Amino acid sequence: MADDGMLLNFSIPDSGILNKPQFKGGNWKQRQTAKKAAAHWHTKATERLTGVRAPKAPLPLSVNATDVNRTELGPRPERPHRSPEYDNDRPAKRPRVSGDSHKKVDDDASAADFRPHTDANVVKNPAAKQDTSKGGKQIISSLFSFNPTSTTQTLSTKPAEDAPVEPSNAPLTSELDTFTSLGISPTLAAHLLKKMDLKAPTAIQKAAVTQLIKDDSDAFIQAETGSGKTLAYLLPIVQRLMELSANMKKRKVDDSVSRDSGLFAIILAPTRELSKQIAHVLDNLLRCAHWLVATTVIGGEKKKSEKARLRKGINILVATPGRLADHLEHTKALDVSNVRWLVLDEGDRLMELGFEDEIQKIVGNLNLRMRAQKDEASRIPGLPAKRTTVLCSATMKLDVERLGEISLKDAVHIRSDPADRTENEGADDEDQAFLAPAQLKQSYAVVAPKLRLVSLISFLKRAFARKGSVMKVIVFISCADSVDFHFDILTSNLEEEKVAAKDDAKEDTKKEDDEEANVKKSKKKSVVQSDPTKIAVTHAESPSLSPHTHKVTTYRLHGSLPQSLRTSTLAHFTKNNEPAVLLATDVASRGLDLPNVDLVVEFDPAFAREDHLHRIGRTARAGRDGRACIFLMPGCEEGYVDILKTDRKDGETGIHIGRQDAEEILKKGLVTSGVMKDKTEYMEKATDLQLAVERWALASPARLESARRAYQSHVRAYATHVAAERGYFDIKQLHLGHLAKAFALRERPSGMKVPGLRTGAGRESKKPAKIRGAATGANKSAVASKAALEDTKVDDTEEAAKMRKAVRAREKFMRHAGMADEFNLG
Ligand SMILES: Nc1ncnc2c1ncn2[C@@H]1O[C@H](COP(=O)(O)OP(=O)(O)OP(=O)(O)O)[C@@H](O)[C@H]1O
């Protein structure tokens, strides 16, 4: 019988066509797994039978009649098929067009990074994606996508000139310019030559020594960095005291000057480090006049032992203002009635750090004691009747004038003799003395925020690649937290992290959706290094910077470290004859004379142009060669190059400042073979490095906290550029999401919380009042400062007010960031 047209009409019972299996035995987990597997198999089998796709949850163990009948009505509209990876790969937001990304400054920035990847924007990291395996949302974005483009890229730069430049701060070369020709005694001159290896004076020494030996007028000394200002004021003081001693001997009034004869000279310096350095130069000088005794009183040292030294008798005192004012009030043994020389070194810095009150107190006290002594007529024979005050400062602006009013009377302005210097012809008169040394080779690197960290590592790797080419490097970073973070990164073994990252990448392609496995894997493979920010460690070998041939040591220095540690760190860095890099805040920018510094890197630009000149002045000292490179981000920061160019006039075009791009830095630093396998090799290496750094940070909560802290402090510091320069460093233009990547962070800026410290540094509405205020201020002043820069007629008082405002903002920032100690307030 033909069965054509015959209909089978049966329905499937509610209980399903397949029986629900019973699971017995094993533990709970095994039973659950078996149950799930059976359910899955059951569903698939039913689907095959009925042709209907079962809804995902809850999993039915049977298909009922209604579902079958539905097939007659037409299939239920199906959801589009989603691959298991779909959830991970799906962009969280509509992708923005490349180049837009830097415009939006909130924590959205991070989200903007995770967009569907294409070959064009992703090199290695398979898609910028959210990774939830480590708890909390993480954003793993590509390093090379959506970076802002340089605004000055197309402008051609003048090629570097090979013509040798005459050093501007070197000792004079004329045979007539000797120390004795300036009035220095043959004994002292011989000591300078034989014991200190100083053959001839520098231009500023010639001018200052001649003036200060011949008369007792007050003086204002202004000269460029590394030109020997310390000896310019120390030599005449020691010479005069040696003369005094010789005269006393001749007259047989007394044996000679000894430590009991009284305190004759005080030198005030803004920082403890600088005070110690001055004291060290002085001690070297006094080796030829052993009867003269010098000491230091500086903040951070034990007052009791300082008092004991003062009681024993002192002739020359080097001090920080706070500590000296304290001793004047509380140490009876400190008699200042014989003080005839007062030196205020780094005067602008003294004022910037708010030492005005202390200096006023000190000067008042000295005046009072001198007047009292006049009445007693007990003056040491030969001791000048008048006190000479010498003020050394980079600039003669603003607060320095005020300091001059407090301390100087009819001062002589001492600068390098123009006849000895052929440079600077076009420089304006006021700033003539404060310029970068002529022989210093300057450059700038345009690096997008995401690429900052890998670029820094590459830059340093390249610098130390060949043994002996670069011995010492100083990297300036805006705040202590950031110094700590970068120190931890550079002293960690990132290679091990890279291996772990590669293994993970392979595994990830196999089992991308297995979260549980990922968590276990990351726990197992994360190489747990020593915990960061162990305060006692201030130097360590840097595996990522050390080539096979030699080791590179990384140091850190900032004001939050205990004084003893700072002193020992500087001493270690100074004595180290092997390649070394010092990561430092501006605590190392002023006056410090660290030998053999070949290169200064301003990873974070200075808060003001003057600070920049002081920083780069740590190299190219006393006629030696030196290089300096400043990192700038694409966009408004690039305009800062114009400020750098006005530094020293060189014909009509200004100085030549070389330019480098991140791409070039990464290629040179990471592709060590020198020959790239393909065009993207450097990108792969940079991505590996970045992943290693991120993995390093994720390996311990302490590291993550240190990274967040560094990031937040960095953002805060960014808001404190001086008003006149805030147009170039506009916090509103700062891409916080991209910047977070340079701190190894995979979090949205708004989600960051650092225990006990700052809260949210991302979304504007969530910013702490401090940042909000600063950003708004920055915004307003950006307009004002741009106008100020354009308007050359801005008067001094207006500029002074702006500068004061900026200084106050910076002080506030320092206090807020727990950096009051940054400048060693004595
Ligand atoms: N006449 C000289 N001949 C050779 N070297 C000198 C001479 N005078 C000083 N120096 C060296 O020059 C270096 C810089 O000196 P110093 O620290 O006094 O400079 P400075 O002008 O105070 O710099 P800064 O403005 O950065 O504080 C020191 O290493 C010092 O030994």
The ligand as an SDF file (V2000), in Angstrom:
LIG
                    3D

 31 33  0  0  0  0  0  0  0  0999 V2000
   87.9140   76.9140   36.8870 N   0  0  0  0  0  0  0  0  0  0  0  0
   87.4110   75.7180   36.6740 C   0  0  0  0  0  0  0  0  0  0  0  0
   88.0210   74.8650   35.8330 N   0  0  0  0  0  0  0  0  0  0  0  0
   87.5000   73.6520   35.6070 C   0  0  0  0  0  0  0  0  0  0  0  0
   86.4070   73.1930   36.1950 N   0  0  0  0  0  0  0  0  0  0  0  0
   85.7730   74.0040   37.0490 C   0  0  0  0  0  0  0  0  0  0  0  0
   86.2260   75.2990   37.3360 C   0  0  0  0  0  0  0  0  0  0  0  0
   85.4130   75.8600   38.2390 N   0  0  0  0  0  0  0  0  0  0  0  0
   84.4710   74.9600   38.5030 C   0  0  0  0  0  0  0  0  0  0  0  0
   84.6810   73.8440   37.7940 N   0  0  0  0  0  0  0  0  0  0  0  0
   83.8500   72.6330   37.7860 C   0  0  0  0  0  0  0  0  0  0  0  0
   82.6500   72.9590   37.1410 O   0  0  0  0  0  0  0  0  0  0  0  0
   81.6000   72.2090   37.6670 C   0  0  0  0  0  0  0  0  0  0  0  0
   80.4050   73.1180   37.9390 C   0  0  0  0  0  0  0  0  0  0  0  0
   80.6740   73.9890   38.9710 O   0  0  0  0  0  0  0  0  0  0  0  0
   79.5050   74.6180   39.8640 P   0  0  0  0  0  0  0  0  0  0  0  0
   78.7160   73.5210   40.4580 O   0  0  0  0  0  0  0  0  0  0  0  0
   80.0930   75.5890   40.7680 O   0  0  0  0  0  0  0  0  0  0  0  0
   78.6830   75.3210   38.7310 O   0  0  0  0  0  0  0  0  0  0  0  0
   77.4180   76.2920   38.8870 P   0  0  0  0  0  0  0  0  0  0  0  0
   77.6510   77.4450   38.0110 O   0  0  0  0  0  0  0  0  0  0  0  0
   77.1640   76.5440   40.3230 O   0  0  0  0  0  0  0  0  0  0  0  0
   76.2980   75.3810   38.2620 O   0  0  0  0  0  0  0  0  0  0  0  0
   74.7260   75.4070   38.5970 P   0  0  0  0  0  0  0  0  0  0  0  0
   74.1930   76.6940   38.0700 O   0  0  0  0  0  0  0  0  0  0  0  0
   74.2260   74.2340   37.8720 O   0  0  0  0  0  0  0  0  0  0  0  0
   74.6090   75.3030   40.0540 O   0  0  0  0  0  0  0  0  0  0  0  0
   82.1500   71.5410   38.9050 C   0  0  0  0  0  0  0  0  0  0  0  0
   82.3710   70.1810   38.6210 O   0  0  0  0  0  0  0  0  0  0  0  0
   83.4390   72.2120   39.1610 C   0  0  0  0  0  0  0  0  0  0  0  0
   84.4030   71.3670   39.7260 O   0  0  0  0  0  0  0  0  0  0  0  0
  1  2  1  0
  2  3  1  0
  2  7  2  0
  3  4  2  0
  4  5  1  0
  5  6  2  0
  6  7  1  0
  6 10  1  0
  7  8  1  0
  8  9  2  0
  9 10  1  0
 10 11  1  0
 11 12  1  0
 11 30  1  0
 12 13  1  0
 13 14  1  0
 13 28  1  0
 14 15  1  0
 15 16  1  0
 16 17  2  0
 16 18  1  0
 16 19  1  0
 19 20  1  0
 20 21  2  0
 20 22  1  0
 20 23  1  0
 23 24  1  0
 24 25  2  0
 24 26  1  0
 24 27  1  0
 28 29  1  0
 28 30  1  0
 30 31  1  0
M  END
$$$$
